[in-house]
Amino acid sequence: MSKINQNRWDCTNCGVNQGPNDIWHEGDICGTCSDELDELEQDEEDKKEMNGMLITIYDRIGIDEPSNHEQILQYVFVDVKETADPVDWHDGDVAIAFRRWIEAQAKQDE
């Protein structure tokens, strides 16, 4: 084995060949893939939390969970991620996103 190839490794997630000074993470994945996985996990946690907040909003306004709840949740999730503080978003941001969804539906009906 030549010295150039020593201490090189391939990321098990993306397959990119890494150098000896590149940081590897659990599962022999590179830093980029590790960050992406962390972001996906955080998005799932955030979506779960937003789901609960939407249910609370439905309860407050006295409606059952709509049949298109998943569509509403996805809209709210994207809206909050695009417009609110990415780390410190809160139930007020979810309420604003829900209001925007209602307004968007009203515009479609016009």
C-alpha positions, 0 to 999 in steps of 0.5 A: 500500500502506498503512503498516499492511500494509508489512513484514508477511509470511505464514508459508509453513508455517502461513499466519499473517500476521506483523508486521514485528517477528516473527522469520522463519526460513529458508523464510520460516516463523515462530518457532512453525513453526520450533520445531515443525519442530526438535522433529519433527527432534529426535524423529526423532533420538531415536527412531532412537537409542532404536531402537538401544538397544532392539536392544542390549537384545534382544541382551543378553537373547538374543532376535531383534528381535520382529515387533512391534518398531515397536509396542514402539519407539513405546511406549518413545518415548512413555514416555521422552518423558513420564517421563524428562528431555526432554534428558538421557534415556539407555539406562537410561530406555529399559530402564525403558520397555521393562520397562513395556511388558512389564508392560503386556503381562502385565496385558493377558494377565491 
